[in-house]
């Protein structure tokens, strides 16, 4: 039984098969298998994909926000350090969790696997 919407399961960080079991144990550590349906997560290899997306999204948000803050309010440097020093790790963690779950669910839904050469 495959769940119809891998995007919803990915954003919620749920099992791609049953949609109920959690993908992660603590934070970003992938479980070995789903505690609900027993699906082995050995197939899951999101690689560097989520990190690349997070870098691009977070870089745009941070740069835009820092420029806005600087030119609109002209704060002292310590304000930037505090604001962006808290914003970046919190948003990075949240985005990594969502994007890693999304890519694993899409990998399962599309039966994606490592590329292989044909042996003719």
N, C-alpha and C positions, 0 to 999 in steps of 0.2 A: 504494500500500500504506500503510494507516494503522495505527500501532501501537495495540493494544487498550487499553493503560493509560496515559493521559496524566499521571496523578498520579505514577506511578513515574518517568516520564521527566522530569517537572517538578522533582521533588525531587532527582533526580540531575543536573539541568541539562543534559539531552540533547535532541537534535533530536526534534521532535514527529512527524516522518515515519518516520525509520529507527531512532530510539532509540539510535544509536551516536555520532553526531557531537556535539561540544560546542556549547552555545548561546553561551557567552561566551569572549572572548579573554583578557582579564585582569580578574579580579574581576567587575565588573558590566557590562563593555562587550560589547554584543551583536554577534556576528559578522554579516557581510553575507549569508553563505550557509553551509549545512552542508558541511564538507569531505568527508563520506562520500557523501551522496546528492545534493548540489547544491541542496537546497531553499532558495529565496530567503526570507530572514527579513524581507523588506520588509513583510509583512502584520502582523508582530508590533508591537503597541503596548500595552504593559501600563500606560502612563500613570502616574498617582499611586496606583493600587490597591495595589501592594505596600508602598509607604511608609505608607499609612494603616493597613494591617494591622500593620506592624512597630511603628508608634507605639503602637497600642493594646496589643499583646502585650508589648512591651518596657516600656511604662509600668506595666502591671500587675505584671510580674515585678520591676521595679526598686522600685516603691513597696512591694510586699509584702516583698521582701528587705530593704530599708532599714529598714522598721518592725520586722521580726523581729530584725535585727541590733542595732538601737538598744535595743529593750525587753528583749531576752534577754541581751545582753552589755554594754550601755552603753559602747561604745568611744569613744575620742576622735574628734574631727571628722576628723582626717587619715586615719583608717582608712576612713571613708566615702568620702573623696575618692579614695583609692587603689583601694578595691574597686570602687566604681561607676564610677570614671574608666576602669578597664580593662574592666569587664563590659559597659558600654553599647556602646562602639564594636565590640567583638568580636562580641557577639550581634547587634547591628544589621546588621553586614555579612553574617553567616551567614544571618539571617532574610531579608534583602533578596534574596540570591542564590537561596534556595530558593523564596520566594514569587514572585519575578519569573519564574523558570523554570516554576513551576506555572501561573501565569496565562497565560504565552505558550503552553504546551502545551494548556491548556484552551481557549484562544482558537482554536487550530488544530483541535482535535478537534470543537469545536462550530460551526466555520465562522463565528465571530463577526466582525462587521465594523461599521464606522461606520453609525449609524442614518441612514436617508434617508426623506424624505417621499414618499408616493405622488403621482404626477402624473396626476390624473384630468381 
